[in-house]
Amino acid sequence: MWIVELAFTDAPDRFAARPAHRERITALHAEGKVRMSGPLADDSGAVLVFDVPDRPALDRLLAADPYYTTPGIEIARIREWAPFLT
């Protein structure tokens, strides 16, 4: 699994791009590729947990969603995660 941490600014483009992004994330959740996703409580960023086999698979999913390159959104960190409880 992979944890993707996003950082947000107040750029208005971020808000305009969010509905399409959430639709895509919802579809990926239905496919089992996203386990959970959501903004931080202070709206300074978000955390997404992807269940894909490797980094190239994750990179393809991120590249397919224009949200991640929208002004106001930065991929702050990507980490591989090995949970023992799911």
mmCIF file of the C-alpha atoms, coordinates in Angstrom:
data_MODEL
# 
_entry.id   MODEL 
# 
loop_
_atom_site.group_PDB 
_atom_site.id 
_atom_site.type_symbol 
_atom_site.label_atom_id 
_atom_site.label_alt_id 
_atom_site.label_comp_id 
_atom_site.label_asym_id 
_atom_site.label_entity_id 
_atom_site.label_seq_id 
_atom_site.pdbx_PDB_ins_code 
_atom_site.Cartn_x 
_atom_site.Cartn_y 
_atom_site.Cartn_z 
_atom_site.occupancy 
_atom_site.B_iso_or_equiv 
_atom_site.pdbx_formal_charge 
_atom_site.auth_seq_id 
_atom_site.auth_comp_id 
_atom_site.auth_asym_id 
_atom_site.auth_atom_id 
_atom_site.pdbx_PDB_model_num 
ATOM 1  C CA . MET A 1 1  ? 0.000   0.000  0.000   1.00 0.00 ? 1  MET A CA 1 
ATOM 2  C CA . TRP A 1 2  ? 0.996   3.598  -0.513  1.00 0.00 ? 2  TRP A CA 1 
ATOM 3  C CA . ILE A 1 3  ? 0.261   6.762  1.442   1.00 0.00 ? 3  ILE A CA 1 
ATOM 4  C CA . VAL A 1 4  ? 0.099   9.944  -0.607  1.00 0.00 ? 4  VAL A CA 1 
ATOM 5  C CA . GLU A 1 5  ? 0.186   13.178 1.381   1.00 0.00 ? 5  GLU A CA 1 
ATOM 6  C CA . LEU A 1 6  ? -1.015  16.360 -0.300  1.00 0.00 ? 6  LEU A CA 1 
ATOM 7  C CA . ALA A 1 7  ? -0.396  19.963 0.733   1.00 0.00 ? 7  ALA A CA 1 
ATOM 8  C CA . PHE A 1 8  ? -2.918  22.673 -0.189  1.00 0.00 ? 8  PHE A CA 1 
ATOM 9  C CA . THR A 1 9  ? -2.792  26.423 -0.722  1.00 0.00 ? 9  THR A CA 1 
ATOM 10 C CA . ASP A 1 10 ? -5.748  28.778 -1.144  1.00 0.00 ? 10 ASP A CA 1 
ATOM 11 C CA . ALA A 1 11 ? -5.470  28.789 -4.950  1.00 0.00 ? 11 ALA A CA 1 
ATOM 12 C CA . PRO A 1 12 ? -9.033  28.752 -6.312  1.00 0.00 ? 12 PRO A CA 1 
ATOM 13 C CA . ASP A 1 13 ? -8.142  26.228 -9.041  1.00 0.00 ? 13 ASP A CA 1 
ATOM 14 C CA . ARG A 1 14 ? -8.016  23.559 -6.346  1.00 0.00 ? 14 ARG A CA 1 
ATOM 15 C CA . PHE A 1 15 ? -11.673 24.007 -5.473  1.00 0.00 ? 15 PHE A CA 1 
ATOM 16 C CA . ALA A 1 16 ? -12.779 23.923 -9.116  1.00 0.00 ? 16 ALA A CA 1 
ATOM 17 C CA . ALA A 1 17 ? -10.880 20.668 -9.738  1.00 0.00 ? 17 ALA A CA 1 
ATOM 18 C CA . ARG A 1 18 ? -12.087 18.880 -6.610  1.00 0.00 ? 18 ARG A CA 1 
ATOM 19 C CA . PRO A 1 19 ? -15.462 17.461 -7.806  1.00 0.00 ? 19 PRO A CA 1 
ATOM 20 C CA . ALA A 1 20 ? -13.945 15.590 -10.773 1.00 0.00 ? 20 ALA A CA 1 
ATOM 21 C CA . HIS A 1 21 ? -11.109 14.351 -8.552  1.00 0.00 ? 21 HIS A CA 1 
ATOM 22 C CA . ARG A 1 22 ? -13.535 13.042 -5.949  1.00 0.00 ? 22 ARG A CA 1 
ATOM 23 C CA . GLU A 1 23 ? -15.501 11.197 -8.638  1.00 0.00 ? 23 GLU A CA 1 
ATOM 24 C CA . ARG A 1 24 ? -12.286 9.554  -9.827  1.00 0.00 ? 24 ARG A CA 1 
ATOM 25 C CA . ILE A 1 25 ? -11.220 8.624  -6.286  1.00 0.00 ? 25 ILE A CA 1 
ATOM 26 C CA . THR A 1 26 ? -14.682 7.168  -5.624  1.00 0.00 ? 26 THR A CA 1 
ATOM 27 C CA . ALA A 1 27 ? -14.383 5.010  -8.752  1.00 0.00 ? 27 ALA A CA 1 
ATOM 28 C CA . LEU A 1 28 ? -10.902 3.851  -7.716  1.00 0.00 ? 28 LEU A CA 1 
ATOM 29 C CA . HIS A 1 29 ? -12.291 3.006  -4.277  1.00 0.00 ? 29 HIS A CA 1 
ATOM 30 C CA . ALA A 1 30 ? -14.986 0.850  -5.896  1.00 0.00 ? 30 ALA A CA 1 
ATOM 31 C CA . GLU A 1 31 ? -12.205 -0.931 -7.822  1.00 0.00 ? 31 GLU A CA 1 
ATOM 32 C CA . GLY A 1 32 ? -10.258 -1.546 -4.596  1.00 0.00 ? 32 GLY A CA 1 
ATOM 33 C CA . LYS A 1 33 ? -7.355  0.694  -5.623  1.00 0.00 ? 33 LYS A CA 1 
ATOM 34 C CA . VAL A 1 34 ? -8.048  3.400  -3.034  1.00 0.00 ? 34 VAL A CA 1 
ATOM 35 C CA . ARG A 1 35 ? -8.669  2.294  0.540   1.00 0.00 ? 35 ARG A CA 1 
ATOM 36 C CA . MET A 1 36 ? -9.383  5.721  2.022   1.00 0.00 ? 36 MET A CA 1 
ATOM 37 C CA . SER A 1 37 ? -9.031  9.390  1.189   1.00 0.00 ? 37 SER A CA 1 
ATOM 38 C CA . GLY A 1 38 ? -9.832  12.714 2.734   1.00 0.00 ? 38 GLY A CA 1 
ATOM 39 C CA . PRO A 1 39 ? -8.707  16.172 3.739   1.00 0.00 ? 39 PRO A CA 1 
ATOM 40 C CA . LEU A 1 40 ? -6.885  16.919 6.955   1.00 0.00 ? 40 LEU A CA 1 
ATOM 41 C CA . ALA A 1 41 ? -9.095  18.495 9.598   1.00 0.00 ? 41 ALA A CA 1 
ATOM 42 C CA . ASP A 1 42 ? -7.460  21.905 9.125   1.00 0.00 ? 42 ASP A CA 1 
ATOM 43 C CA . ASP A 1 43 ? -7.762  21.649 5.292   1.00 0.00 ? 43 ASP A CA 1 
ATOM 44 C CA . SER A 1 44 ? -4.016  22.162 4.880   1.00 0.00 ? 44 SER A CA 1 
ATOM 45 C CA . GLY A 1 45 ? -3.789  18.991 2.822   1.00 0.00 ? 45 GLY A CA 1 
ATOM 46 C CA . ALA A 1 46 ? -5.113  15.492 2.409   1.00 0.00 ? 46 ALA A CA 1 
ATOM 47 C CA . VAL A 1 47 ? -4.105  11.864 2.804   1.00 0.00 ? 47 VAL A CA 1 
ATOM 48 C CA . LEU A 1 48 ? -4.897  9.086  0.355   1.00 0.00 ? 48 LEU A CA 1 
ATOM 49 C CA . VAL A 1 49 ? -4.173  5.384  0.822   1.00 0.00 ? 49 VAL A CA 1 
ATOM 50 C CA . PHE A 1 50 ? -3.730  3.461  -2.414  1.00 0.00 ? 50 PHE A CA 1 
ATOM 51 C CA . ASP A 1 51 ? -3.720  -0.329 -2.597  1.00 0.00 ? 51 ASP A CA 1 
ATOM 52 C CA . VAL A 1 52 ? -1.659  -0.996 -5.710  1.00 0.00 ? 52 VAL A CA 1 
ATOM 53 C CA . PRO A 1 53 ? 1.243   -3.435 -6.130  1.00 0.00 ? 53 PRO A CA 1 
ATOM 54 C CA . ASP A 1 54 ? 4.112   -1.067 -6.824  1.00 0.00 ? 54 ASP A CA 1 
ATOM 55 C CA . ARG A 1 55 ? 5.277   2.499  -7.341  1.00 0.00 ? 55 ARG A CA 1 
ATOM 56 C CA . PRO A 1 56 ? 4.874   2.439  -11.149 1.00 0.00 ? 56 PRO A CA 1 
ATOM 57 C CA . ALA A 1 57 ? 1.204   1.472  -10.719 1.00 0.00 ? 57 ALA A CA 1 
ATOM 58 C CA . LEU A 1 58 ? 0.730   4.324  -8.253  1.00 0.00 ? 58 LEU A CA 1 
ATOM 59 C CA . ASP A 1 59 ? 2.505   6.777  -10.551 1.00 0.00 ? 59 ASP A CA 1 
ATOM 60 C CA . ARG A 1 60 ? 0.161   5.826  -13.412 1.00 0.00 ? 60 ARG A CA 1 
ATOM 61 C CA . LEU A 1 61 ? -2.904  6.512  -11.251 1.00 0.00 ? 61 LEU A CA 1 
ATOM 62 C CA . LEU A 1 62 ? -1.538  9.860  -10.111 1.00 0.00 ? 62 LEU A CA 1 
ATOM 63 C CA . ALA A 1 63 ? -0.606  10.871 -13.671 1.00 0.00 ? 63 ALA A CA 1 
ATOM 64 C CA . ALA A 1 64 ? -4.114  10.046 -14.900 1.00 0.00 ? 64 ALA A CA 1 
ATOM 65 C CA . ASP A 1 65 ? -5.739  12.549 -12.517 1.00 0.00 ? 65 ASP A CA 1 
ATOM 66 C CA . PRO A 1 66 ? -5.111  16.214 -13.391 1.00 0.00 ? 66 PRO A CA 1 
ATOM 67 C CA . TYR A 1 67 ? -5.968  17.188 -9.804  1.00 0.00 ? 67 TYR A CA 1 
ATOM 68 C CA . TYR A 1 68 ? -2.436  16.387 -8.660  1.00 0.00 ? 68 TYR A CA 1 
ATOM 69 C CA . THR A 1 69 ? -0.925  19.003 -10.976 1.00 0.00 ? 69 THR A CA 1 
ATOM 70 C CA . THR A 1 70 ? -3.561  21.663 -10.307 1.00 0.00 ? 70 THR A CA 1 
ATOM 71 C CA . PRO A 1 71 ? -2.311  24.966 -8.854  1.00 0.00 ? 71 PRO A CA 1 
ATOM 72 C CA . GLY A 1 72 ? -2.832  24.889 -5.106  1.00 0.00 ? 72 GLY A CA 1 
ATOM 73 C CA . ILE A 1 73 ? -2.092  21.170 -4.770  1.00 0.00 ? 73 ILE A CA 1 
ATOM 74 C CA . GLU A 1 74 ? 1.291   19.651 -4.147  1.00 0.00 ? 74 GLU A CA 1 
ATOM 75 C CA . ILE A 1 75 ? 2.176   16.022 -3.619  1.00 0.00 ? 75 ILE A CA 1 
ATOM 76 C CA . ALA A 1 76 ? 4.164   16.561 -0.454  1.00 0.00 ? 76 ALA A CA 1 
ATOM 77 C CA . ARG A 1 77 ? 5.162   12.980 0.225   1.00 0.00 ? 77 ARG A CA 1 
ATOM 78 C CA . ILE A 1 78 ? 4.682   9.437  -1.017  1.00 0.00 ? 78 ILE A CA 1 
ATOM 79 C CA . ARG A 1 79 ? 5.476   6.563  1.301   1.00 0.00 ? 79 ARG A CA 1 
ATOM 80 C CA . GLU A 1 80 ? 5.143   2.819  0.997   1.00 0.00 ? 80 GLU A CA 1 
ATOM 81 C CA . TRP A 1 81 ? 3.144   1.414  3.883   1.00 0.00 ? 81 TRP A CA 1 
ATOM 82 C CA . ALA A 1 82 ? 2.994   -2.120 5.252   1.00 0.00 ? 82 ALA A CA 1 
ATOM 83 C CA . PRO A 1 83 ? -0.015  -2.220 7.605   1.00 0.00 ? 83 PRO A CA 1 
ATOM 84 C CA . PHE A 1 84 ? -0.573  -5.289 9.744   1.00 0.00 ? 84 PHE A CA 1 
ATOM 85 C CA . LEU A 1 85 ? -4.265  -4.436 10.321  1.00 0.00 ? 85 LEU A CA 1 
ATOM 86 C CA . THR A 1 86 ? -6.660  -3.344 7.603   1.00 0.00 ? 86 THR A CA 1 
# 
